[in-house]
Amino acid sequence: MFGYYLDLALRSLKRNAGLTVLMVLSIGVGVALAMTTWTLVHMMGRDPIPNKSARLFMPTIDAWGPSAMLRNNEPPSLMEYGTAVALMRDHRARFQSPTYWINPTIIPTEVGKHPFVASGFAVSSELFSMVDAPFKYGSGWSDADDESRAQVAVIGENVNDEVFGGGNSVGKSLTIEGRSYRVIGVLSRWNPQPVYFNVPAFGGFMVQPIGVMLPFNTAIQAAVPRDGERPCLHSPEQGFDGLLRSSCLWISYIVELDSAQAVQDYKQYLQGFARQNFAWPPNVRLRDLMSWLDYRQVVPPGVRILRTVGIGLLIVCLVNTIGLMLAKFLRRSGEIGVRRALGAPRSAIYAQFLTEGALIGVIGGLLGLSLTWLGMLWLRLRFPENWSVLTQIDLGMLSLTLVIGMFATLLAALYPAFRAARVQPSWQLKAN
């Protein structure tokens, strides 16, 4: 029976090709507009490291006290140097790392190549294990390198291509901010978006690729300048040493905890640490990665509202489709009257027109899929190159596009099918 209704639907679509094209376009455009906005919000808000996000936590401690009049009594998202160093020394987590954003100047040794700025981070050795950083050559530095302030560096593939021509540069020297560092690892094209281990630095999404990683203690000793947010309760003393002694907040902190008990123990440790080191009641937080991204509003409310905008656009296109279907179906009142007079029940009329609506939905969904791909391609051309990961469409979103196209059209076909099924055969036979 389905084959019969499908054949009727195909005949009807061919008979009224103009209306068919308009309905398919309406559904396709509506689905594409909705799915483009939904896909963008979905990719921006996705879990950046699904296999580990439940074990990664961001501790925050109020190092300023009640006089700072913190909003909602939330401790600042960043730490001052003294607190970060103390947490490193106590080492109560399985893995942990302070991080701060750097934009050092790299000076190629090859004649004719100009100095350039490479964005990156000063981190501890344990960060690479926490974030599963992929290496093309070599590896990260060791804990001993952290302690001894070794002059070593991990570079990104982009810097490796620029300075060393893309070959294995492990063991070679690289001049960073006027100092010579030994390359011990080259990252593969690693592009975490958002850069979840240092969200406060630039809001989460990094325009430039990660070009260089330096040991935290080494960067501090070399006074490698920091970039990004740096709120201060009081004006710091001049110079990098003044920044280290100040209460300015400029260091992010990330820890890995493998069990619920470890999380509880670490939170108790933070409270004890705050009670021991500050003169006011402890004010600490320990958020897991996804809660942290939500708290920091990595996907701003203005972007999230795009979902609602997408739904609104789809509804507008559906209303237009309902009007076109209603006109198309009611033009066939004579045909419906004859079928009803010959004994066809209303359920058969429903089945016939809903099958036709479903077929339009499949075709419109395929068109919407193509238009969605074009929309994401347009966004990719508009966005910085490093944000290309945000304009990808995964298999789940592809399937959802087709499902929404068909479901939306079936929804749009309900009222026209209802009106068609209510046609009185006696009136149509008399009229004809």
C-alpha positions in Angstrom: 0.0 0.0 0.0 2.9 2.4 0.8 4.2 1.8 -2.8 0.8 2.9 -4.1 0.8 6.1 -2.1 4.4 6.8 -3.0 3.5 6.4 -6.7 0.5 8.9 -6.2 2.9 11.3 -4.5 5.4 11.2 -7.3 2.7 11.7 -9.9 1.3 14.7 -7.9 4.8 16.3 -7.5 5.5 16.0 -11.2 2.0 17.4 -12.1 2.5 20.6 -10.1 6.3 21.1 -10.6 6.2 24.8 -9.8 4.5 24.3 -6.4 6.7 21.4 -5.7 9.9 23.4 -6.3 8.6 26.2 -4.0 7.8 23.8 -1.2 11.1 22.0 -1.4 12.9 25.4 -1.4 10.9 26.6 1.5 11.7 23.5 3.6 15.4 23.4 2.4 16.1 27.0 3.2 14.3 26.8 6.6 16.2 23.6 7.6 19.5 25.1 6.4 19.1 28.3 8.3 18.1 26.5 11.5 20.8 23.8 11.2 23.6 26.3 10.4 22.9 28.2 13.6 22.3 25.1 15.7 25.6 23.5 14.4 27.6 26.6 15.2 26.2 26.8 18.8 26.6 23.0 19.1 30.3 23.0 18.0 31.1 26.0 20.3 29.5 24.4 23.3 30.6 20.8 22.8 32.8 18.9 25.2 36.4 19.7 24.0 37.9 16.5 25.6 35.0 14.0 26.2 37.2 11.2 27.5 38.6 13.3 30.4 36.4 16.3 31.0 34.8 14.7 34.1 38.2 14.4 35.7 39.5 17.9 34.9 38.8 20.6 37.4 39.5 24.3 37.8 40.1 25.5 41.4 39.6 29.1 42.3 40.4 30.8 45.5 39.5 34.3 46.8 42.9 35.9 47.4 41.4 39.5 47.8 38.8 39.1 50.5 35.6 41.0 51.3 37.1 44.4 50.4 37.1 43.5 46.7 33.3 43.3 46.7 33.3 40.3 44.4 30.2 39.8 42.2 27.9 37.1 43.7 30.7 36.4 46.1 32.4 34.3 43.4 36.2 34.0 43.8 38.2 35.4 40.8 38.8 33.0 37.9 42.6 33.6 38.0 45.2 33.3 40.7 48.1 35.5 41.8 51.6 34.0 41.5 52.0 33.2 45.2 48.9 31.1 45.4 49.7 29.2 42.2 53.3 28.4 43.4 51.9 27.2 46.8 49.4 24.8 45.2 52.2 23.5 43.0 54.4 22.9 46.0 51.7 21.0 47.9 50.7 18.9 44.9 47.5 17.4 46.2 46.1 16.4 42.8 47.1 13.5 40.6 48.2 16.0 37.9 48.2 19.8 38.1 49.5 22.7 36.2 49.5 26.5 36.4 49.2 28.2 33.0 49.6 31.7 31.6 49.3 33.0 28.1 52.5 34.2 26.3 53.1 35.8 22.9 56.9 35.6 22.6 59.0 36.7 19.7 60.8 33.8 17.9 64.0 34.6 16.0 64.8 32.1 13.2 68.5 31.3 12.8 68.3 30.9 9.0 69.4 34.0 7.1 66.5 35.8 5.4 63.8 34.7 7.8 62.2 37.4 9.8 61.3 37.3 13.5 57.6 36.5 14.3 55.3 36.3 17.3 54.0 32.8 18.3 51.2 32.5 20.7 51.5 29.9 23.4 51.5 29.1 27.1 53.8 28.6 30.1 52.8 25.4 31.8 54.1 22.6 33.9 55.1 19.2 32.5 51.9 17.5 33.8 49.6 19.5 31.5 50.6 17.4 28.4 49.3 14.3 30.2 46.1 16.0 31.4 45.1 17.3 27.9 46.4 14.3 25.9 48.5 16.7 23.8 49.5 14.9 20.5 53.2 14.9 19.5 54.5 14.6 16.0 58.1 14.4 17.2 59.6 14.0 20.7 57.6 14.6 23.9 57.0 17.1 26.7 59.6 18.0 29.3 60.0 16.1 32.6 59.3 17.1 36.2 63.0 17.4 36.7 63.1 20.0 33.8 60.4 21.9 35.7 62.4 21.9 38.9 65.7 22.9 37.3 64.2 25.6 35.1 65.6 23.9 32.0 65.9 25.9 28.8 63.6 23.6 26.8 60.5 24.2 24.6 57.7 22.4 22.9 56.7 24.0 19.6 53.6 23.7 17.4 53.7 22.3 13.9 53.2 25.8 12.5 56.4 27.1 14.2 58.3 23.9 13.2 57.3 24.5 9.6 58.3 28.1 9.7 61.7 27.7 11.4 62.8 24.2 10.6 61.0 23.4 7.4 58.7 20.8 8.9 61.4 18.2 9.7 62.2 16.6 13.0 63.6 19.5 15.0 64.0 17.7 18.4 67.4 18.6 19.8 67.7 21.8 17.8 68.0 25.3 19.2 65.4 28.0 19.0 65.7 31.6 20.0 62.7 32.8 22.0 62.7 36.4 23.4 66.5 36.6 23.0 67.2 33.3 24.8 68.2 30.0 23.4 65.9 27.0 24.0 66.4 23.3 23.1 63.4 21.9 21.2 62.3 18.6 22.9 58.9 18.1 21.3 56.8 19.1 18.3 53.0 19.1 18.6 50.9 17.8 15.8 48.3 20.2 14.5 46.6 20.5 17.8 43.7 22.9 17.9 41.7 22.7 21.1 38.7 25.1 20.8 38.0 26.4 23.3 41.4 26.4 24.9 39.9 25.0 28.0 43.0 25.0 30.2 43.2 28.8 30.1 39.8 30.2 29.4 40.1 33.5 31.2 43.1 34.6 29.1 41.1 35.4 26.0 37.5 34.1 26.5 38.2 30.5 25.4 38.6 30.6 21.6 42.1 31.3 20.4 42.6 33.0 17.1 46.2 32.0 16.6 47.4 28.4 16.7 49.4 27.2 19.7 53.0 27.9 18.6 55.2 27.4 21.7 55.0 25.9 25.2 57.5 26.8 27.8 58.1 25.3 31.3 56.3 27.5 33.8 59.3 28.0 36.1 61.6 28.6 33.1 59.2 31.3 31.8 59.0 33.0 35.2 62.8 33.0 35.5 63.2 34.4 32.0 60.4 37.0 32.7 58.6 36.0 29.6 55.7 38.6 29.4 52.2 37.4 30.0 49.2 38.4 27.9 45.5 38.4 28.5 43.4 39.4 31.5 45.2 40.7 34.6 43.0 42.3 37.2 44.8 44.0 40.1 43.4 45.0 43.5 46.3 47.5 43.9 48.8 48.9 41.4 51.7 46.5 41.2 55.4 47.5 41.5 57.2 48.1 38.2 58.6 45.2 36.2 58.0 41.5 36.1 59.3 41.0 39.6 56.8 43.5 40.8 54.1 41.4 39.2 55.3 38.3 41.0 55.0 40.1 44.3 51.7 41.7 43.6 48.1 40.5 44.3 47.4 40.8 40.5 45.5 37.8 39.1 47.0 36.3 35.9 47.5 32.6 36.3 45.0 29.9 35.5 45.1 26.5 37.2 43.9 23.1 36.2 44.0 19.8 38.1 43.1 16.2 37.3 41.2 14.2 40.0 40.3 10.5 39.3 37.5 9.9 41.8 34.7 11.5 43.7 36.6 11.0 46.9 39.7 12.8 45.4 37.4 15.7 44.4 36.1 15.9 48.0 39.6 15.7 49.5 40.9 18.4 47.1 38.1 20.7 47.9 38.7 20.3 51.7 42.4 21.0 51.0 41.5 24.2 49.2 39.4 25.3 52.1 42.2 24.5 54.5 44.7 26.3 52.3 42.5 29.4 52.2 41.9 29.3 56.0 45.6 29.1 56.6 46.8 31.7 54.1 44.1 34.4 54.2 42.5 36.4 57.0 38.9 36.0 55.8 36.6 33.0 55.7 37.5 30.5 52.9 35.9 31.3 49.6 36.8 28.6 47.1 35.3 26.7 44.2 36.2 23.5 42.4 34.3 23.2 39.1 34.6 20.4 36.6 35.5 21.3 33.0 32.0 21.6 31.5 30.7 23.5 34.5 33.7 25.8 34.2 33.0 26.5 30.6 29.4 27.2 31.3 30.3 29.5 34.3 32.8 31.4 32.1 30.1 31.7 29.4 32.5 30.4 26.7 29.4 30.3 24.5 28.0 33.8 25.2 24.2 34.3 25.7 24.2 36.3 22.5 25.4 33.3 20.6 23.1 30.8 22.3 20.1 32.9 21.3 20.9 31.9 17.7 19.2 28.6 18.5 15.9 30.5 19.1 16.5 32.5 15.9 17.0 29.3 14.0 13.8 27.9 15.3 12.0 31.1 14.4 13.3 31.0 10.8 12.3 27.4 10.4 8.7 28.2 11.7 8.4 31.0 9.2 9.4 28.6 6.4 7.0 26.0 7.7 4.1 28.5 7.7 4.9 29.3 4.1 5.0 25.6 3.3 1.6 25.0 5.0 0.1 27.7 2.7 1.5 26.1 -0.4 0.4 22.6 0.6 -3.1 23.8 1.4 -3.4 25.4 -2.0 -2.0 22.4 -3.7 -4.2 19.8 -1.9 -7.4 21.8 -2.1 -6.9 22.2 -5.9 -7.4 18.4 -6.0 -10.8 18.5 -4.3 -12.4 16.9 -7.3 -10.0 14.0 -7.2 -10.5 13.6 -3.5 -14.3 13.7 -3.9 -14.3 10.9 -6.5 -12.0 8.7 -4.3 -14.3 9.3 -1.3 -17.4 8.5 -3.4 -15.8 5.2 -4.5 -15.3 4.2 -0.9 -11.9 5.5 0.1 -11.9 6.2 3.9 -10.5 9.4 5.3 -7.5 7.5 6.7 -6.6 6.7 3.1 -6.7 10.4 2.2 -4.5 11.2 5.2 -2.1 8.5 4.2 -1.9 9.7 0.6 -1.2 13.4 1.5 1.1 12.7 4.4 3.2 10.4 2.2 3.4 13.2 -0.3 4.4 15.6 2.5 7.1 13.1 3.7 8.5 12.8 0.2 8.7 16.6 0.0 10.4 16.6 3.4 13.1 14.1 2.3 13.9 16.1 -0.8 13.8 19.4 1.2 16.0 17.8 3.9 18.6 16.8 1.3 18.5 20.3 -0.1 18.8 21.7 3.5 21.8 19.4 4.0 23.5 20.9 1.0 22.6 24.4 1.9 23.8 23.8 5.5 27.2 22.6 4.2 27.4 25.8 2.1 26.5 27.9 5.1 29.2 26.3 7.2 31.7 26.8 4.3 30.8 30.5 4.2 31.4 30.7 8.0 34.7 28.9 7.6 35.8 31.6 5.1 34.6 34.4 7.5 36.2 32.9 10.6 39.9 32.9 11.5 41.7 29.8 10.1 42.2 28.4 13.6 38.4 28.3 14.2 37.8 25.9 11.3 37.0 23.2 13.9 33.9 25.2 14.8 32.4 24.9 11.3 32.5 21.2 10.9 29.3 19.1 10.7 29.4 15.8 12.6 27.4 12.7 11.7 24.8 13.3 14.4 24.1 16.8 13.0 23.8 15.4 9.5 21.3 12.8 10.6 19.4 15.5 12.6 19.2 17.7 9.5 17.4 15.0 7.5 15.1 14.0 10.4 14.1 17.7 11.0 13.5 18.2 7.3 11.1 15.2 7.1 9.5 15.8 10.5 9.0 19.5 9.8 7.3 18.8 6.5 5.0 16.1 8.0 4.1 18.7 10.6 3.4 21.2 7.9 1.3 18.7 6.0 -1.1 17.8 8.9 -3.5 20.7 8.5 -3.6 20.6 4.7 -4.2 16.8 4.9 -6.9 17.4 7.5 -8.6 19.9 5.2 -8.3 17.6 2.2 -9.8 14.6 4.2 -12.8 16.8 5.2 -13.8 17.4 1.6 -17.5 16.3 1.1 -17.7 14.0 -1.9 -21.4 14.9 -2.7 -20.5 18.6 -3.0 -17.6 17.9 -5.4 -19.7 15.5 -7.5 -22.5 18.1 -7.8 -20.0 20.9 -8.6 -18.5 18.8 -11.4 
